[in-house]
Amino acid sequence: MAIHIRAGDILIGEVIVYETSKVTVLSLIKKSEKHRGLKKKLFSTFFIPT
């Protein structure tokens, strides 16, 4: 399993569990004409494999 630790690395998954020290406000983003998603920036974050 690759470990991504640089700023800008991408993490994609069905379920993502994390522990973090700081979180920005949720942003609503447009994924397609009918679908929307959520965007959030995390700082000093540890992702926990499930």
Backbone as a chain_set.jsonl record, in Angstrom:
{"seq": "MAIHIRAGDILIGEVIVYETSKVTVLSLIKKSEKHRGLKKKLFSTFFIPT", "coords": {"N": [[0.851, -1.18, 0.0], [0.624, 2.177, -0.89], [2.006, 5.089, 0.636], [0.903, 8.272, 1.001], [2.088, 11.395, 1.542], [2.647, 13.975, 0.868], [1.764, 17.414, 0.28], [-1.187, 17.926, -1.532], [-1.483, 15.315, -2.403], [-3.706, 12.697, -3.382], [-6.552, 11.036, -2.072], [-8.702, 8.382, -2.464], [-11.725, 6.73, -1.846], [-14.338, 4.451, -0.719], [-15.193, 4.54, 1.962], [-13.793, 6.642, 4.302], [-11.842, 6.951, 7.087], [-10.644, 9.105, 9.548], [-8.317, 10.867, 11.707], [-7.819, 14.056, 12.901], [-6.252, 17.278, 13.472], [-7.095, 19.781, 12.747], [-9.691, 21.242, 10.817], [-11.146, 22.531, 7.85], [-14.002, 24.526, 6.859], [-16.851, 22.831, 5.502], [-17.301, 22.531, 1.993], [-19.597, 22.726, -0.658], [-19.502, 21.006, -3.651], [-19.786, 20.742, -7.223], [-20.3, 17.792, -8.871], [-21.425, 16.656, -11.138], [-24.107, 17.31, -13.457], [-26.386, 16.539, -11.971], [-25.395, 15.623, -9.554], [-23.807, 16.234, -6.438], [-21.011, 16.949, -4.286], [-18.878, 16.85, -1.344], [-16.317, 18.949, -0.055], [-13.373, 19.24, 1.808], [-10.682, 20.504, 3.736], [-7.992, 19.025, 5.369], [-5.762, 19.096, 8.137], [-2.633, 17.98, 9.48], [-3.218, 15.109, 9.559], [-4.205, 11.723, 10.172], [-4.866, 8.816, 8.469], [-6.96, 6.048, 8.878], [-6.749, 2.744, 8.079], [-9.449, 0.643, 7.089]], "CA": [[0.0, 0.0, 0.0], [1.406, 3.407, -0.988], [1.76, 6.11, 1.653], [0.939, 9.594, 0.382], [2.255, 12.355, 2.641], [2.947, 15.307, 0.359], [0.609, 18.29, 0.045], [-1.775, 17.725, -2.846], [-1.734, 13.898, -2.677], [-5.134, 12.402, -3.479], [-7.026, 9.818, -1.434], [-10.024, 8.039, -2.979], [-12.233, 5.516, -1.219], [-15.762, 4.395, -0.394], [-15.3, 5.008, 3.343], [-12.508, 7.16, 4.765], [-11.844, 7.251, 8.518], [-9.445, 9.891, 9.817], [-8.167, 11.661, 12.905], [-7.159, 15.278, 12.466], [-6.174, 18.326, 14.485], [-7.737, 20.989, 12.244], [-10.533, 21.004, 9.645], [-11.784, 23.729, 7.305], [-15.453, 24.449, 6.686], [-17.285, 22.038, 4.354], [-17.708, 23.224, 0.772], [-20.398, 21.923, -1.565], [-18.942, 21.084, -4.998], [-20.599, 20.139, -8.285], [-19.627, 16.65, -9.498], [-22.047, 16.532, -12.454], [-25.327, 18.122, -13.523], [-27.348, 16.142, -10.941], [-24.734, 15.148, -8.344], [-22.929, 17.148, -5.712], [-20.12, 16.308, -3.326], [-18.369, 17.702, -0.278], [-14.872, 19.169, -0.089], [-12.891, 19.701, 3.103], [-9.227, 20.451, 3.833], [-7.583, 18.49, 6.662], [-4.378, 19.391, 8.506], [-2.032, 17.023, 10.421], [-4.242, 14.058, 9.548], [-3.84, 10.315, 10.086], [-5.947, 8.011, 7.918], [-6.993, 4.737, 9.518], [-7.27, 1.743, 7.159], [-10.54, -0.158, 7.65]], "C": [[0.896, 1.243, 0.0], [1.024, 4.367, 0.137], [1.952, 7.472, 0.999], [0.999, 10.641, 1.486], [2.552, 13.773, 2.157], [1.653, 16.106, 0.176], [0.112, 18.082, -1.375], [-1.977, 16.265, -3.219], [-3.226, 13.626, -2.594], [-5.431, 11.075, -2.794], [-8.45, 9.569, -1.898], [-10.471, 6.749, -2.297], [-13.728, 5.602, -0.966], [-16.009, 4.965, 0.993], [-13.908, 5.435, 3.785], [-12.658, 7.55, 6.229], [-10.55, 7.999, 8.809], [-9.501, 10.527, 11.198], [-7.373, 12.887, 12.492], [-7.158, 16.313, 13.581], [-6.905, 19.596, 14.056], [-8.49, 20.675, 10.956], [-11.097, 22.337, 9.168], [-13.282, 23.497, 7.189], [-15.773, 23.62, 5.447], [-17.681, 22.933, 3.191], [-18.507, 22.258, -0.088], [-19.844, 22.112, -2.975], [-19.861, 20.36, -5.977], [-19.789, 19.029, -8.94], [-20.146, 16.401, -10.903], [-23.303, 17.395, -12.431], [-26.275, 17.828, -12.362], [-26.714, 15.771, -9.606], [-23.813, 16.2, -7.746], [-22.065, 16.352, -4.749], [-19.684, 17.315, -2.281], [-16.856, 17.792, -0.382], [-14.46, 19.764, 1.248], [-11.369, 19.593, 3.092], [-8.862, 20.039, 5.248], [-6.118, 18.801, 6.889], [-3.893, 18.391, 9.548], [-2.958, 15.826, 10.631], [-3.619, 12.667, 9.448], [-5.042, 9.559, 9.56], [-5.835, 6.602, 8.468], [-7.558, 3.728, 8.534], [-8.362, 0.914, 7.825], [-10.656, -1.47, 6.93]], "O": [[1.822, 1.342, 0.805], [-0.139, 4.442, 0.536], [3.035, 7.784, 0.503], [0.065, 10.761, 2.278], [2.693, 14.681, 2.976], [0.586, 15.536, -0.055], [0.905, 18.064, -2.316], [-2.583, 15.983, -4.252], [-3.931, 14.264, -1.813], [-4.67, 10.115, -2.913], [-9.314, 10.433, -1.749], [-9.701, 5.795, -2.183], [-14.313, 6.685, -0.996], [-16.917, 5.773, 1.188], [-12.951, 4.672, 3.654], [-13.5, 8.379, 6.573], [-9.479, 7.581, 8.371], [-10.571, 10.703, 11.781], [-6.359, 12.767, 11.804], [-7.957, 16.24, 14.515], [-7.293, 20.402, 14.902], [-7.995, 19.937, 10.104], [-11.481, 23.178, 9.981], [-13.762, 22.384, 7.402], [-15.053, 23.692, 4.451], [-18.32, 23.968, 3.382], [-18.13, 21.095, -0.23], [-19.726, 23.243, -3.448], [-20.62, 19.472, -5.59], [-18.722, 19.28, -9.499], [-19.386, 15.979, -11.774], [-23.528, 18.134, -11.472], [-26.898, 18.742, -11.822], [-27.428, 15.616, -8.616], [-23.138, 16.946, -8.455], [-22.372, 15.201, -4.439], [-20.07, 18.483, -2.324], [-16.193, 16.824, -0.754], [-15.109, 20.676, 1.761], [-10.826, 18.667, 2.488], [-9.353, 20.62, 6.215], [-5.319, 18.777, 5.952], [-4.667, 17.991, 10.418], [-3.419, 15.569, 11.743], [-2.637, 12.46, 8.735], [-6.126, 9.643, 10.136], [-4.746, 6.029, 8.518], [-8.731, 3.824, 8.174], [-8.229, 0.524, 8.985], [-11.52, -2.281, 7.261]]}, "num_chains": 1, "name": "protein.A"}
